[in-house]
Amino acid sequence: MKKDQKWNWTEKQEEAFRELVLAASDLDNRIRMEVDTSDYVIGRVLSMECEDRLWRLVAFLSKSLNETERNYEIHDKEMLVIIRGLES
């Protein structure tokens, strides 16, 4: 798009935007946390089941492990990401 060209926001763009935006958390809905770890990073995704029965992203966490954490055994890294996910 050129600098001086105006953006035409249509219903199609609005629908795509609404699909991409994080859902607002509602504690009355079911919530799940999925975690993963590797040798260098941990990650967590928090999702919520919405009225349409689809799971929507509420929050995410991605963090590099420090030097000490990189030496943890895999089960300790997995516990670390669970704890960090619950803290945030």
C-alpha positions in Angstrom: 0.0 0.0 0.0 1.3 3.4 -0.9 1.9 6.0 1.8 -0.9 8.4 0.7 -3.3 5.6 -0.1 -6.3 5.3 2.3 -7.2 2.1 4.0 -10.7 0.8 3.3 -11.7 -1.2 6.4 -14.4 -3.7 5.2 -16.5 -6.3 7.0 -13.9 -8.9 5.7 -11.1 -7.1 7.5 -13.2 -6.7 10.6 -13.9 -10.4 10.7 -10.2 -11.3 10.2 -9.2 -8.9 12.9 -11.7 -10.4 15.4 -10.4 -13.9 14.7 -6.8 -12.8 15.5 -7.3 -10.7 18.6 -6.9 -12.3 22.1 -10.1 -13.3 23.8 -11.0 -11.5 27.0 -10.9 -14.1 29.8 -14.1 -15.1 31.4 -13.8 -17.2 34.5 -17.2 -18.8 33.9 -15.8 -20.5 30.8 -13.5 -23.5 30.7 -9.8 -22.5 30.6 -6.8 -24.7 29.6 -3.1 -24.2 29.8 -0.7 -25.9 27.4 3.0 -25.9 28.0 6.2 -27.0 26.3 9.9 -26.7 26.9 13.1 -27.3 25.0 16.8 -27.0 25.8 16.7 -23.2 25.6 13.1 -21.9 26.0 9.8 -22.5 27.8 6.4 -21.6 26.4 2.8 -21.5 27.6 -0.5 -20.9 25.9 -3.7 -20.1 27.9 -6.9 -20.7 26.0 -10.6 -20.4 26.8 -13.6 -22.2 25.4 -15.9 -19.6 24.0 -19.7 -19.7 23.4 -19.1 -21.0 19.8 -17.3 -24.0 21.5 -14.0 -22.9 19.9 -10.9 -22.5 22.0 -9.5 -18.9 21.8 -6.1 -17.6 22.8 -6.2 -15.6 26.0 -2.5 -15.3 26.8 0.9 -16.7 26.0 4.3 -16.8 27.5 7.7 -17.5 25.9 10.9 -17.2 27.9 14.5 -18.1 27.3 16.1 -20.2 30.0 19.0 -18.9 31.9 22.3 -20.8 32.1 21.3 -22.6 35.3 17.8 -23.5 34.0 19.3 -25.0 30.8 21.1 -27.6 32.9 17.8 -28.8 34.5 16.6 -32.3 33.7 13.6 -32.4 31.3 11.1 -33.1 34.0 12.3 -30.1 36.0 12.1 -27.9 32.9 8.5 -29.1 32.4 7.7 -28.3 36.1 9.3 -24.9 35.7 7.1 -23.9 32.7 4.0 -25.0 34.6 5.0 -22.9 37.6 5.9 -19.9 35.5 2.6 -20.3 33.6 0.6 -20.3 36.8 2.5 -17.3 38.1 1.8 -15.0 35.1 
